Amino acid sequence: MKKKEDLRVTKTKKNLYEGLLLMMRDKSFEEIKVSDICSTALTNRSTFYDHFSDKYELLSSLIKDLEDELAKKLEENNNLETEKEYYMKMIELLFDHISENISIYSSIIKNNNNSIARDMFYDALVKDVEKHIKSNHMDHGNIPIEIITIFYVSAVINVCIYYITDPSKYKKEDILSYLNELVPSNIY
């Protein structure tokens, strides 16, 4: 059984995450120093180092927590009759997750031209899609499961990144409607 984390530890991590994200709104991750994060989070440097070895480990922990949250949300996607229903539900759950965390993703993407969010989405979605294809013994002809997965996941992730970059341009519901038209009824 997993040991429950101390509330003080949880609060400290939350404050450090928020401090990092606040800093990332105005600076690239590379420009940010641990002292900046600690100052913004109102946390001592020694406390920071009790939990993380450096800012990279802090960011990695934040991304891991988001990925775990997304993976848990994706587990809600079951008992659907068609492949299109599965994919559309997966996309809806992903966009719900993004909408709930839009300020976090905006902070990560705004001044950081890197693939942090893209990699996190990719890892979570690839695992979910591969698990779905394998568990449903889907007929995919001669196409390797990895190719099918990469094809569909990459398209969805690019739309997500576009949405995060300017969430006011399109409503989440409109994006879902467009994707529903684009995803074919017969996925394979």
CORQUI-V148674 format. One record per residue. N is the residue number from 1. RES is the residue in one letter. PHI is phi in whole degrees, -180 to 180 (999 if undefined). OMEGA is omega in degrees with one decimal (none if undefined). Layout:
((N	RES	PHI	OMEGA) (N	RES	PHI	OMEGA))
This chain:
((1	M	999	-178.1) (2	K	-75	179.9) (3	K	-74	-180.0) (4	K	-72	-178.1) (5	E	-75	177.2) (6	D	-58	-179.5) (7	L	-60	177.9) (8	R	-64	178.4) (9	V	-65	179.0) (10	T	-60	-179.3) (11	K	-66	179.4) (12	T	-61	179.5) (13	K	-61	179.4) (14	K	-60	178.7) (15	N	-63	178.9) (16	L	-68	175.6) (17	Y	-58	-177.9) (18	E	-64	176.9) (19	G	-62	178.0) (20	L	-61	-178.0) (21	L	-64	177.5) (22	L	-63	178.0) (23	M	-65	-177.1) (24	M	-71	175.8) (25	R	-69	-174.5) (26	D	-113	-176.7) (27	K	-133	172.2) (28	S	-74	-179.9) (29	F	-56	-177.7) (30	E	-64	-179.8) (31	E	-78	-173.8) (32	I	-82	177.3) (33	K	-107	176.8) (34	V	-56	179.7) (35	S	-62	176.5) (36	D	-64	-179.5) (37	I	-62	-178.9) (38	C	-63	179.4) (39	S	-62	179.9) (40	T	-66	-177.6) (41	A	-86	-177.0) (42	L	54	-177.2) (43	T	-130	177.2) (44	N	-68	177.4) (45	R	-60	-179.9) (46	S	-63	177.3) (47	T	-67	176.0) (48	F	-54	-176.1) (49	Y	-72	171.6) (50	D	-69	-174.5) (51	H	-109	-175.6) (52	F	-138	-180.0) (53	S	-80	178.7) (54	D	-166	-177.6) (55	K	-67	179.1) (56	Y	-67	177.5) (57	E	-67	175.8) (58	L	-61	179.6) (59	L	-63	178.4) (60	S	-61	178.5) (61	S	-65	177.5) (62	L	-61	-179.5) (63	I	-65	178.6) (64	K	-62	178.0) (65	D	-63	177.9) (66	L	-65	179.6) (67	E	-64	177.3) (68	D	-62	178.2) (69	E	-63	178.1) (70	L	-65	179.8) (71	A	-60	178.0) (72	K	-64	178.3) (73	K	-63	-179.0) (74	L	-66	177.4) (75	E	-65	177.2) (76	E	-70	-174.6) (77	N	-89	179.2) (78	N	-149	177.6) (79	N	56	176.2) (80	L	-103	-172.2) (81	E	-78	-176.5) (82	T	-120	177.7) (83	E	-65	178.9) (84	K	-62	177.6) (85	E	-61	177.7) (86	Y	-60	-177.4) (87	Y	-63	-179.1) (88	M	-67	177.1) (89	K	-67	177.3) (90	M	-60	-180.0) (91	I	-64	178.3) (92	E	-62	178.7) (93	L	-64	177.4) (94	L	-62	-179.4) (95	F	-68	173.5) (96	D	-62	178.9) (97	H	-60	180.0) (98	I	-63	-179.4) (99	S	-61	179.0) (100	E	-68	-176.5) (101	N	-123	-172.8) (102	I	-58	-179.1) (103	S	-66	177.9) (104	I	-65	-177.8) (105	Y	-66	177.4) (106	S	-62	178.6) (107	S	-63	-178.9) (108	I	-67	-173.1) (109	I	-86	-171.1) (110	K	-51	-176.5) (111	N	-109	-174.8) (112	N	-128	-179.0) (113	N	-79	179.6) (114	N	-134	-172.1) (115	S	-108	-175.9) (116	I	-57	-177.9) (117	A	-67	-179.6) (118	R	-58	-179.8) (119	D	-64	-179.9) (120	M	-65	177.9) (121	F	-61	-177.5) (122	Y	-58	-178.9) (123	D	-59	-177.6) (124	A	-66	-176.9) (125	L	-71	180.0) (126	V	-60	178.9) (127	K	-59	-178.0) (128	D	-67	-178.1) (129	V	-66	179.2) (130	E	-61	177.9) (131	K	-61	-179.7) (132	H	-63	-178.9) (133	I	-62	-178.6) (134	K	-68	-176.6) (135	S	-72	179.8) (136	N	-99	177.3) (137	H	46	-174.6) (138	M	-73	175.0) (139	D	-82	-179.2) (140	H	-121	177.1) (141	G	58	-178.4) (142	N	-90	-175.2) (143	I	-83	177.9) (144	P	-62	-179.1) (145	I	-55	-178.5) (146	E	-62	-179.2) (147	I	-69	177.3) (148	I	-60	-178.0) (149	T	-61	-178.8) (150	I	-60	-178.3) (151	F	-59	-176.3) (152	Y	-74	-177.8) (153	V	-66	-178.5) (154	S	-62	179.2) (155	A	-63	-178.5) (156	V	-64	-178.8) (157	I	-63	179.5) (158	N	-63	176.2) (159	V	-66	178.1) (160	C	-61	-179.4) (161	I	-62	177.3) (162	Y	-61	178.7) (163	Y	-63	-179.0) (164	I	-64	-178.5) (165	T	-62	178.9) (166	D	-146	-175.4) (167	P	-66	179.0) (168	S	-85	-177.2) (169	K	-70	178.6) (170	Y	-132	174.4) (171	K	-77	179.5) (172	K	-55	-178.6) (173	E	-62	178.6) (174	D	-67	178.3) (175	I	-59	179.5) (176	L	-61	178.1) (177	S	-64	179.0) (178	Y	-63	-179.9) (179	L	-65	177.3) (180	N	-61	176.9) (181	E	-73	-176.7) (182	L	-78	-179.0) (183	V	-76	-177.8) (184	P	-69	179.0) (185	S	-64	179.0) (186	N	-103	-174.4) (187	I	-58	-176.5) (188	Y	-103	none))
